[in-house]
């Protein structure tokens, strides 16, 4: 994402309507947040694992 910002989108300004880097920054930051924090309770993995735990214990 950093390469996309620096080489393609930076010269065009901020806003995505002018091919700017705004959307690239949002996608990059969201990816970074998920990588650092993880999806947590709202992930499909947690939902599936929770159902399996309940089924095994019941």
SVG drawing of the C-alpha trace seen along z (x, -y; Angstrom):
<svg xmlns="http://www.w3.org/2000/svg" viewBox="-26 -17 33 50">
<polyline fill="none" stroke="black" stroke-width="0.4" points="0.0,0.0 2.9,-2.3 4.2,-1.8 0.8,-2.6 0.6,-5.8 4.1,-7.0 4.4,-6.0 0.8,-6.3 -1.5,-8.3 0.6,-11.0 1.1,-13.3 -2.7,-13.5 -3.6,-15.0 -5.7,-13.7 -9.2,-12.9 -10.1,-9.7 -12.2,-11.5 -8.9,-12.9 -7.1,-9.5 -5.7,-10.6 -4.4,-8.6 -7.3,-8.9 -8.8,-5.4 -5.4,-3.8 -4.7,-5.2 -8.0,-4.0 -7.5,-0.5 -3.9,-0.4 -4.8,-1.6 -7.7,0.8 -5.4,3.7 -2.9,2.5 -5.5,2.3 -6.8,5.8 -3.2,7.2 -2.4,5.6 -5.6,6.2 -7.3,9.1 -11.0,9.3 -11.9,10.7 -15.4,11.8 -17.0,10.6 -14.9,12.9 -16.2,16.0 -13.5,18.0 -14.8,17.1 -18.4,17.8 -17.5,21.3 -15.2,22.1 -17.9,20.9 -20.4,23.3 -18.0,26.2 -17.2,25.6 -20.9,25.5 -21.5,28.7 -18.7,30.6 -19.5,29.6 -23.3,30.2"/>
</svg>
